[in-house]
Amino acid sequence: MKRAALYVIAGPVGIATYGLVRLWGKSDGVYGPGLDWQAAHLVALAGMVCFVPGVLALSRLLPRSPWRTGVVAGTLVGLVATMVQFGADIVEGLLAEDRAEMSRLGASFKDIPGVEVAFYDVVPQLFFLGLLVLAGMLAARRRLPWWSVPLLLAGIVLPAVTLDLLPIGGLCMALALAPALPLVRQHSERVESPVAIR
């Protein structure tokens, strides 16, 4: 679809916006539960949803291969796990009356066997790793410039240092993937162009 390029950029913008709303929410010293918490996490969830068609659009710039399929599958599995994490945060924010109760609800969810590995510590990282590998594959085929890979890596690593760097991280990710947008548009137009009937 012609919106594919929009999805590619909307995912990183969602991360950056999540970071900005989060900083706004923290500015009064009380972040969650409440409007600020819900707004930040809904924006983040929307960004993760946009990454799904975005990743698929980027992958179509590469020739079909088992390697491409595996990377995309791993990336999407990580995305789903990340969506579950944000969804849980939203539900906990709705159910809790204060920060302490929200923390207790989160701890109870993580105490379920396998939850912490599946939705927090391990599986969500497949999204970031897969996206980085996908960018490397695109750079190797000159669908992205070489500098997109280290810039994307910076965008992934910075929020790991502190979540306050999420806006910069999202911006780095957007700038890293932006050079692929014309190719994504061209590919989408080629796929959608009607075949002339003679």
N, C-alpha and C positions, 0 to 999 in steps of 0.2 A: 504494500500500500504506500501511497505517497506520504503518509504521515510517519513512515519509518525513520526518516532523518530526525523528526521531532522527538520521537521516542529515545533515540540515541543520546540526545542532549538533555532530555527531560529527566532522565535518571540521575545524572550528576547534579543537575540543578535542584532536584529534590533533596539530595544530600546536603547541598550548600544551604538551602532554605531551612531544612531541619536544624542545621547548626545555628542559623541566625535566630530562629524562633526560640530555640533552646537558650541561647544567650540572653534573649529578651526575657524569657521566663525566669532565669536565674538573677536578673538584675535587681529584683526586690528581695532577694535572699531566700525566697520560698519557691521551689520548683517542684510541682506535683504534690498531690493530685490537683487537678483543676484545668481551666481552659488552656493555660500555657502548655501543660504536659500533653493534653489531648491534641492540641493543634500541632505541636512539634512532631508527635508520633504519627498522626494521620498524614502529614506532609511526607514524612520519611517512608511510610508504607506506600503512599502513592508513587514515590520515586522508585521504590523497589519493583512495583508493578510495571512501571514504564521500562525498567531495565530488561524485562522479559522480551518484548518485541524488539527492543534495542539490540540486545545480544544476538537475537536471531537475524536481524538485519545485517549486523556486522559480519556474522558468520557466512552469510550468503555472498560476501565479497571474496570468499576463499573457495577453491575447488572442493567438491565432495570427497571425503576420505574418512576412514574409521577414526583417524586422529582428530579431525574436526568434530565429528559426532561425539566422541568421548569428551572433548574439552567443553563443548556446548552443554552436554548432559550434566557434567560435573558442576558447571557454572549455574545451571538452572536449579539443580538440587540445593546448592548453597543459597540461591535466591529464595527458594521456598522456605528453607529453614530460617532465613533472616526475616521473612514475612511473618512466620509464626512467632518469632521473638517480639517483633513490634506489635503484633496482634495481642499477645499476652500482656505486654506493657499497657496497651490501651484498655484492656478488660480490667487489669489490676487497678488502673487509675480511676475507672468508673466505679469499682466496688469499694475502694478504700475511702475513708473519711479524712485520713491524714497521711503524712509521709511514712510514719512508723508502721501503720497498718499496710500500706502499699508494699513496704519492704518485707513484711511478714508474708503477704500473699505471694510475692515473688519468690521468696525462699521456699514456701510450700510447693510451688510449681516446680522449682528446680530440684526439690527432694524426690520427685517422681523418678524412678530409675530410668536412666538413659536420656532424660530431658536436657540436662546440662550439656552433655556431649552433642546431642542432636541439634539443639537450637541455640546454643550459646558459645561453647568453647571450640568445637571442632568443625562441624558441618557447615556453618555459615561462612567459614574462611574459604571454603571451596569457591564461593562466588568471587571473592577478590582474587584468589589465585587463578581461577579460570579466566577472569576478565584480563588479567595481566598476560597470561599465556596467549589468549586470543589476540591481544594487541601485538605481542611479539610475532605471532604468525602473520598478522597483517603487515607489520613492518618488514618482515622478511620478504614478503611479496610486493613491497613498495606501495601498499594500499594506505599505509600510515608512514610518516617520517620517523626516522630512528629515535628522535627525541621524545616521541609520544610515550615510549615505554618507560624511561626513567621518570617522566613527568607524571604518568599514571601511578607508578610506584610511590612517588612522593605523595600523591593524593590519597593513597591507601594507607601509608605509614603515618602521616602527620596526625590523623585523628586517633591512632593507636597510642601516640605519645600523650595526648590530652584531647578529650572530646571538644574542648573549646576551639580547636583548630578545624572542626568540621567544615565551616564555610570555606576556608582556604583549600581544604582537601577536595571538596566538591568542585571548586573552581579549577583546580589542577586537573581533575578527571575530565571535566568538560573541555578544557583546552587541549588535553591529550587526544580526545576522540573527535574533536571538531574537524580536523583535516579529512576525515573519512566521510563527512556529510555529503559533499558533491557526488561521490561515488555511490553512496547509498541512494541518493535521489535518482541518479542515472539508472541504477539497477531497478529501482521500483518502477520508474517510468517505462523501462523496457519490458518489464513483466506485465504491466497493466495496459500497455498500448494494444488497442484492438487490432486483430488481424483483418486486413482488408479482404472483403469478399468480392471475387471477380466473377 
